[in-house]
Structure formats: structure tokens, C-alpha cells
Amino acid sequence: MLVETVSDEYEMRYQDWVKSRRDYVAKASDGKIGYVHLSDMMINGLQEFGRQYYPQADKHAMILDVRYNGGGNVATMLLSELNRKVWSTQRARRGAPRVRPFSAFYGHYAIICNGETGSDGETFTQGAKMIELGPVFGTRTWGGWVGIRSDKSLNDKAWFTVPEFTGYGLTGDEKGKWLIEGPGVYPDYEVINDPGSVLSGKDPQLDAAINYLKKKMKEEPMEIPKDPPAPAKEVNFPKK
């Protein structure tokens, strides 16, 4: 048998890192809190979102982790998906009720970011704050938000970029203010993952989000209520 080795083990280590945190969150919350890590806001990030989010959409709370997110251009699409409002259930004759819209989240969110959350990862973090998706835990993001285009080539086949895409807020305290570039996005609750904790296998930022959601679920439980009484219907047959 010929064994073909992989070129590197980064992806395996990354998937192990995500799984270890998802398992940790599940154990710490008796399975009530979900965990999703978004590595970037490109194709890989979309694929990870699909694999991680939808199987956990029936949880009571969810942690959205954008630490180390390298950016891209799909953050606003993900925010729109996560911010859908549940307005009813669909009840089959047999089985549990499902929420409408399907796979919309009926629970509480918490977001985690850090200094290596950049570009469109910062769009996600800032957007989550401004639409009040949930509180943000961690440390200030990178602050490199202004976008570029790689379409300015030179005769020697080199190319250059200039800052081209930025934006300002339209709501709340950010209304009329330039966003993100430079200072980054400040979390609602600053939590530092100090080297000692990280080297000992701990994750204070993740613990802070878990503790917040456990308290939030206790204070404001969001569970699909039991079925109301069956409607009493009268059938009036026409008289002969």
C-alpha cells in the first residue's frame, strides 16, 4: 500500500481546535449552547458556517467566534441570516414543532473577537454590535478595514493598490462616524486571553461568553412553548 502524506497539518489542527471548543461549550452548558467559529469571510468561511451553524440551530444560545478571522466579503450576508426573526412555528401531525423561518435562531447570541480579527471579520463584529445581535467579548480588533482592489497592473507585471472602500455608521452612537479603520472594533466586554491561561489550555474569552449566555438563558429563557389546546371546530352539514 502506498501512503500519500498531506502537505501540511494546519487544517487538521484547525478542525481539532474548533471541535475542542464546541465540545467544551456543550459540556459547560449541558448541551444548550452552540458554538460556531468563522475562520474567514470567503468560501472556506461560508462552508464552515454551513457545516457548523445549521446542525446547532435548535440550541437555546449560540457563541459566534470570529477570532483570527482573515476577512473576505460575506459578513453582511451572514449577519442577515443570523438576524432573521422567528415569528411562528410549523407543526406537523407527528414530531416536534419547527420555527419559521426554517433554521432561524430562536435564542441568545454572544460574539467573540480579538486583535487578529480583521477586515470583513471586523464588518461582522461591528455589524453585530450595531444591529444588537448580541454582546461582543474579547479584545479590540485589528483595525484594517478599508478595502482594496487588485486591478492596477504595471508594465513589469507588478501591481499596486490604493484604499478604496470604507463606510460610516447610520444608526446609534456610530451615526455619521467613520467606522473601524484605525481603532478597530471595541468589544462590549474586554476579556484578555493571557499567555498563562492559553498555555494551560484555558480560554477566558470563551468562558466569559459561556457565563453570560448561561445567565441570559436563566433570566430570559427562549424555548418554543408547548402546543396550545387543539382548536374546537364545528362542522355544519347542509340539511336535506
LUMDRENVO-290794 format. One record per residue (C-alpha): chain; residue number from 1; x, y, z. Coordinates in Angstrom, 3 decimals, padded with zeros to 6 digits, always signed. Each point is the difference from the previous one (the first is absolute). Layout:
REM residues N
kette->A	nr->NUM	east->X	north->Y	up->Z
...
REM end
This chain:
REM residues 240
kette->A	nr->1	east->+000.000	north->+000.000	up->+000.000
kette->A	nr->2	east->+001.292	north->+003.438	up->-000.963
kette->A	nr->3	east->-000.693	north->+002.624	up->+002.656
kette->A	nr->4	east->-000.225	north->+003.563	up->-001.295
kette->A	nr->5	east->+000.714	north->+002.528	up->+002.716
kette->A	nr->6	east->-001.708	north->+003.371	up->+000.276
kette->A	nr->7	east->+001.981	north->+003.113	up->-000.832
kette->A	nr->8	east->-000.686	north->+001.552	up->+003.410
kette->A	nr->9	east->-002.096	north->-000.650	up->+003.082
kette->A	nr->10	east->-001.467	north->+003.474	up->+000.453
kette->A	nr->11	east->-003.548	north->-000.969	up->-000.982
kette->A	nr->12	east->-000.025	north->-003.009	up->+002.340
kette->A	nr->13	east->+001.274	north->+002.109	up->+002.876
kette->A	nr->14	east->-002.563	north->+002.690	up->-000.763
kette->A	nr->15	east->-002.901	north->-002.460	up->-000.065
kette->A	nr->16	east->+001.225	north->-001.522	up->+003.269
kette->A	nr->17	east->+000.145	north->+003.511	up->+001.545
kette->A	nr->18	east->-003.589	north->+000.731	up->-001.066
kette->A	nr->19	east->-001.312	north->-003.378	up->+001.164
kette->A	nr->20	east->+001.703	north->+000.303	up->+003.380
kette->A	nr->21	east->-001.733	north->+003.337	up->+000.599
kette->A	nr->22	east->-003.367	north->-001.207	up->-001.217
kette->A	nr->23	east->+000.252	north->-003.027	up->+002.312
kette->A	nr->24	east->+001.110	north->+002.216	up->+002.885
kette->A	nr->25	east->-002.955	north->+002.361	up->-000.489
kette->A	nr->26	east->-002.446	north->-002.900	up->-000.243
kette->A	nr->27	east->+001.326	north->-001.578	up->+003.213
kette->A	nr->28	east->-000.007	north->+003.308	up->+001.895
kette->A	nr->29	east->-003.619	north->+000.715	up->-000.966
kette->A	nr->30	east->-001.570	north->-003.479	up->+000.089
kette->A	nr->31	east->-000.298	north->+000.164	up->-003.765
kette->A	nr->32	east->-002.056	north->+003.203	up->-000.033
kette->A	nr->33	east->+002.589	north->+002.342	up->-001.557
kette->A	nr->34	east->+001.340	north->-000.415	up->-003.526
kette->A	nr->35	east->+003.388	north->+001.124	up->-001.282
kette->A	nr->36	east->+000.946	north->+001.170	up->-003.502
kette->A	nr->37	east->+003.449	north->+001.161	up->-001.081
kette->A	nr->38	east->+000.352	north->+002.029	up->-003.191
kette->A	nr->39	east->+003.546	north->-000.233	up->-001.331
kette->A	nr->40	east->-000.535	north->+002.592	up->-002.733
kette->A	nr->41	east->-002.693	north->+001.710	up->-002.043
kette->A	nr->42	east->+000.729	north->-001.814	up->-003.253
kette->A	nr->43	east->-000.827	north->-003.430	up->-001.434
kette->A	nr->44	east->+001.558	north->-001.916	up->+002.890
kette->A	nr->45	east->-001.847	north->+002.128	up->+002.535
kette->A	nr->46	east->-003.317	north->-000.555	up->-001.769
kette->A	nr->47	east->+000.593	north->-003.738	up->-000.081
kette->A	nr->48	east->+000.882	north->-000.046	up->+003.675
kette->A	nr->49	east->-003.093	north->+002.042	up->+000.810
kette->A	nr->50	east->-002.195	north->-002.495	up->-001.839
kette->A	nr->51	east->+001.614	north->-002.978	up->+001.713
kette->A	nr->52	east->-000.007	north->+001.483	up->+003.491
kette->A	nr->53	east->-003.022	north->+002.282	up->+000.341
kette->A	nr->54	east->-002.973	north->-001.895	up->-001.415
kette->A	nr->55	east->+000.498	north->-003.229	up->+002.011
kette->A	nr->56	east->-000.048	north->+002.188	up->+003.144
kette->A	nr->57	east->-002.833	north->+002.360	up->-000.946
kette->A	nr->58	east->-002.313	north->-001.635	up->+002.559
kette->A	nr->59	east->+002.218	north->+000.949	up->+002.963
kette->A	nr->60	east->-001.175	north->+002.492	up->+002.630
kette->A	nr->61	east->+003.022	north->+002.269	up->-000.479
kette->A	nr->62	east->+002.922	north->+000.334	up->-002.403
kette->A	nr->63	east->+003.593	north->+001.246	up->+000.125
kette->A	nr->64	east->+001.275	north->+001.505	up->-003.265
kette->A	nr->65	east->+003.802	north->+000.029	up->+000.071
kette->A	nr->66	east->+001.792	north->+002.250	up->-002.524
kette->A	nr->67	east->+003.417	north->-000.056	up->+001.649
kette->A	nr->68	east->+002.791	north->-000.304	up->-002.591
kette->A	nr->69	east->-002.521	north->+000.701	up->-002.781
kette->A	nr->70	east->+001.980	north->+001.041	up->-003.071
kette->A	nr->71	east->-002.802	north->+001.868	up->-001.757
kette->A	nr->72	east->-001.647	north->-000.266	up->-003.399
kette->A	nr->73	east->-003.335	north->+001.381	up->-001.142
kette->A	nr->74	east->-002.962	north->-002.024	up->+001.341
kette->A	nr->75	east->-000.399	north->+001.419	up->+003.524
kette->A	nr->76	east->-003.158	north->+001.964	up->-000.786
kette->A	nr->77	east->-001.609	north->-003.089	up->-001.527
kette->A	nr->78	east->+000.744	north->-002.031	up->+003.133
kette->A	nr->79	east->-001.318	north->+002.766	up->+002.249
kette->A	nr->80	east->-003.246	north->+000.056	up->-001.999
kette->A	nr->81	east->-000.336	north->-003.767	up->+000.401
kette->A	nr->82	east->+000.709	north->+000.095	up->+003.734
kette->A	nr->83	east->-002.305	north->+002.968	up->+000.654
kette->A	nr->84	east->-003.180	north->-001.542	up->-001.438
kette->A	nr->85	east->-002.921	north->+000.307	up->+002.408
kette->A	nr->86	east->-002.071	north->-003.030	up->+000.927
kette->A	nr->87	east->-003.717	north->+000.754	up->-000.282
kette->A	nr->88	east->-001.746	north->-003.384	up->+000.157
kette->A	nr->89	east->+000.352	north->-003.733	up->+000.088
kette->A	nr->90	east->-000.893	north->-002.675	up->-002.487
kette->A	nr->91	east->-001.614	north->-002.982	up->+001.658
kette->A	nr->92	east->-000.228	north->-003.362	up->-001.701
kette->A	nr->93	east->-002.526	north->-002.614	up->+001.072
kette->A	nr->94	east->+002.860	north->-001.945	up->+001.557
kette->A	nr->95	east->+003.315	north->+001.332	up->+001.257
kette->A	nr->96	east->+001.276	north->+003.168	up->+001.635
kette->A	nr->97	east->-000.908	north->+003.491	up->-001.203
kette->A	nr->98	east->+002.428	north->+001.872	up->-002.229
kette->A	nr->99	east->+000.559	north->+003.727	up->-000.067
kette->A	nr->100	east->-000.770	north->+002.276	up->-002.907
kette->A	nr->101	east->+002.070	north->+001.133	up->-001.826
kette->A	nr->102	east->+001.566	north->-003.472	up->-000.091
kette->A	nr->103	east->+003.428	north->-000.149	up->+001.688
kette->A	nr->104	east->-000.410	north->+003.497	up->+001.420
kette->A	nr->105	east->+001.448	north->+000.228	up->+003.488
kette->A	nr->106	east->-002.357	north->+000.264	up->+002.947
kette->A	nr->107	east->+002.451	north->+000.796	up->+002.768
kette->A	nr->108	east->+002.766	north->+002.268	up->+001.269
kette->A	nr->109	east->+003.303	north->+000.802	up->-001.712
kette->A	nr->110	east->+003.447	north->+000.967	up->+001.254
kette->A	nr->111	east->+002.912	north->+000.969	up->-002.248
kette->A	nr->112	east->+003.735	north->-000.380	up->+000.653
kette->A	nr->113	east->+002.734	north->+002.004	up->-001.780
kette->A	nr->114	east->+003.671	north->+000.766	up->+000.528
kette->A	nr->115	east->+002.880	north->+002.045	up->-001.405
kette->A	nr->116	east->+000.340	north->-002.405	up->-002.921
kette->A	nr->117	east->-003.570	north->+000.527	up->-001.153
kette->A	nr->118	east->+000.472	north->+002.039	up->-003.152
kette->A	nr->119	east->-001.657	north->+001.486	up->-003.070
kette->A	nr->120	east->-003.416	north->-001.569	up->-000.630
kette->A	nr->121	east->+000.281	north->-001.773	up->+003.339
kette->A	nr->122	east->-000.158	north->+003.515	up->+001.413
kette->A	nr->123	east->-003.048	north->+000.715	up->-002.164
kette->A	nr->124	east->-001.666	north->-002.942	up->+001.724
kette->A	nr->125	east->+001.039	north->+001.173	up->+003.470
kette->A	nr->126	east->-001.038	north->+003.624	up->-000.551
kette->A	nr->127	east->-003.246	north->-001.052	up->-001.688
kette->A	nr->128	east->-000.868	north->-002.377	up->+002.834
kette->A	nr->129	east->+000.347	north->+002.886	up->+002.443
kette->A	nr->130	east->-001.994	north->+002.482	up->-002.080
kette->A	nr->131	east->-002.951	north->-002.321	up->-000.685
kette->A	nr->132	east->+000.189	north->-001.202	up->+003.629
kette->A	nr->133	east->+000.421	north->-003.636	up->-000.979
kette->A	nr->134	east->+001.731	north->-000.621	up->+003.305
kette->A	nr->135	east->+002.800	north->+001.329	up->+002.212
kette->A	nr->136	east->+003.610	north->-000.279	up->-001.140
kette->A	nr->137	east->+002.696	north->-001.476	up->+002.246
kette->A	nr->138	east->+003.777	north->+000.056	up->-000.472
kette->A	nr->139	east->+002.462	north->+002.676	up->-001.036
kette->A	nr->140	east->+000.071	north->+002.840	up->-002.524
kette->A	nr->141	east->+000.147	north->-001.179	up->-003.610
kette->A	nr->142	east->+002.817	north->+000.646	up->-002.473
kette->A	nr->143	east->-001.284	north->+003.273	up->-001.484
kette->A	nr->144	east->+000.819	north->-000.723	up->-003.648
kette->A	nr->145	east->-003.373	north->+000.423	up->-001.670
kette->A	nr->146	east->+000.417	north->+002.230	up->-003.070
kette->A	nr->147	east->-000.247	north->-002.247	up->-003.046
kette->A	nr->148	east->+002.160	north->-000.185	up->-003.107
kette->A	nr->149	east->-000.157	north->-001.347	up->-003.566
kette->A	nr->150	east->+002.822	north->-001.859	up->-001.745
kette->A	nr->151	east->-000.734	north->+001.428	up->-003.447
kette->A	nr->152	east->+002.760	north->+002.561	up->-000.524
kette->A	nr->153	east->+002.779	north->-001.793	up->-001.842
kette->A	nr->154	east->+003.309	north->+001.421	up->-001.178
kette->A	nr->155	east->+002.043	north->-000.787	up->-003.120
kette->A	nr->156	east->+002.423	north->-002.179	up->+001.956
kette->A	nr->157	east->-002.976	north->-002.155	up->+001.129
kette->A	nr->158	east->+000.091	north->+001.350	up->+003.527
kette->A	nr->159	east->-003.163	north->+001.613	up->+001.337
kette->A	nr->160	east->-000.943	north->+002.494	up->+002.625
kette->A	nr->161	east->-003.050	north->+000.802	up->+002.117
kette->A	nr->162	east->-001.496	north->+003.095	up->+001.552
kette->A	nr->163	east->-002.549	north->+000.303	up->+002.826
kette->A	nr->164	east->-003.422	north->-000.037	up->-001.669
kette->A	nr->165	east->-002.837	north->-001.338	up->+002.157
kette->A	nr->166	east->-001.033	north->+001.373	up->+003.381
kette->A	nr->167	east->-003.236	north->+001.050	up->+001.701
kette->A	nr->168	east->-001.672	north->+001.876	up->+002.825
kette->A	nr->169	east->-002.786	north->-000.901	up->+002.382
kette->A	nr->170	east->-003.685	north->+000.765	up->-000.461
kette->A	nr->171	east->-001.335	north->-000.995	up->+003.423
kette->A	nr->172	east->+000.598	north->+000.524	up->+003.702
kette->A	nr->173	east->+003.226	north->+001.442	up->+001.360
kette->A	nr->174	east->+001.761	north->-000.746	up->-003.292
kette->A	nr->175	east->-002.360	north->+002.098	up->-002.120
kette->A	nr->176	east->+002.001	north->+002.314	up->-002.248
kette->A	nr->177	east->+003.357	north->-001.386	up->+001.199
kette->A	nr->178	east->+002.622	north->-001.833	up->-002.053
kette->A	nr->179	east->+000.144	north->-003.625	up->+001.063
kette->A	nr->180	east->+002.740	north->-002.375	up->+001.125
kette->A	nr->181	east->+003.112	north->+001.095	up->-001.955
kette->A	nr->182	east->+002.791	north->+000.798	up->+002.438
kette->A	nr->183	east->-001.485	north->-000.613	up->+003.435
kette->A	nr->184	east->-001.802	north->-003.219	up->-000.976
kette->A	nr->185	east->-003.137	north->-001.230	up->+001.772
kette->A	nr->186	east->-000.116	north->+000.143	up->+003.775
kette->A	nr->187	east->-001.726	north->-002.904	up->+001.747
kette->A	nr->188	east->-002.838	north->+000.624	up->+002.411
kette->A	nr->189	east->+001.917	north->-002.010	up->+002.607
kette->A	nr->190	east->+003.790	north->-000.017	up->-000.164
kette->A	nr->191	east->+001.394	north->-003.422	up->+000.848
kette->A	nr->192	east->+003.675	north->-000.793	up->-000.544
kette->A	nr->193	east->+001.267	north->-003.497	up->-000.740
kette->A	nr->194	east->+003.239	north->+000.333	up->+001.962
kette->A	nr->195	east->+002.916	north->-002.264	up->-001.002
kette->A	nr->196	east->-000.097	north->-001.938	up->+003.255
kette->A	nr->197	east->-003.631	north->-000.979	up->-000.480
kette->A	nr->198	east->+000.499	north->-000.908	up->-003.663
kette->A	nr->199	east->+003.077	north->-002.128	up->+000.712
kette->A	nr->200	east->-001.928	north->-001.869	up->+002.695
kette->A	nr->201	east->-002.803	north->-000.749	up->-002.469
kette->A	nr->202	east->-002.471	north->+002.587	up->+001.282
kette->A	nr->203	east->-002.041	north->+002.506	up->-002.023
kette->A	nr->204	east->-001.217	north->+002.900	up->+002.197
kette->A	nr->205	east->-001.759	north->+001.702	up->-002.930
kette->A	nr->206	east->-002.020	north->-003.125	up->-000.730
kette->A	nr->207	east->-000.785	north->-000.458	up->+003.710
kette->A	nr->208	east->-001.264	north->+003.590	up->+000.223
kette->A	nr->209	east->-002.387	north->-000.560	up->-002.911
kette->A	nr->210	east->-001.233	north->-003.275	up->+001.508
kette->A	nr->211	east->-000.636	north->+001.573	up->+003.408
kette->A	nr->212	east->-001.887	north->+002.900	up->-001.584
kette->A	nr->213	east->-002.247	north->-002.301	up->-002.034
kette->A	nr->214	east->-000.718	north->-002.312	up->+002.929
kette->A	nr->215	east->-001.119	north->+003.000	up->+002.031
kette->A	nr->216	east->-001.994	north->+001.379	up->-002.940
kette->A	nr->217	east->-001.793	north->-003.305	up->-000.568
kette->A	nr->218	east->-000.975	north->-000.082	up->+003.656
kette->A	nr->219	east->-001.255	north->+003.593	up->+000.040
kette->A	nr->220	east->-001.648	north->-000.040	up->-003.443
kette->A	nr->221	east->-000.704	north->-003.593	up->-001.017
kette->A	nr->222	east->-000.798	north->-000.410	up->-003.685
kette->A	nr->223	east->-001.560	north->-003.391	up->-000.576
kette->A	nr->224	east->-002.690	north->-000.912	up->-002.472
kette->A	nr->225	east->-003.201	north->-000.204	up->+002.102
kette->A	nr->226	east->-002.055	north->-003.145	up->+000.160
kette->A	nr->227	east->-002.898	north->-000.441	up->-002.392
kette->A	nr->228	east->-003.102	north->+002.036	up->+000.853
kette->A	nr->229	east->-003.270	north->-001.913	up->+000.426
kette->A	nr->230	east->-001.314	north->-001.484	up->-003.204
kette->A	nr->231	east->-002.599	north->+002.248	up->-001.623
kette->A	nr->232	east->-003.653	north->-001.017	up->+000.404
kette->A	nr->233	east->-001.512	north->-000.060	up->-003.435
kette->A	nr->234	east->-003.688	north->-000.361	up->-000.805
kette->A	nr->235	east->-001.070	north->-001.659	up->-003.194
kette->A	nr->236	east->-003.405	north->+001.038	up->-001.311
kette->A	nr->237	east->-001.302	north->-002.388	up->-002.606
kette->A	nr->238	east->-002.632	north->+001.402	up->-002.324
kette->A	nr->239	east->-003.556	north->-001.124	up->+000.749
kette->A	nr->240	east->-001.771	north->-002.121	up->-002.582
REM end
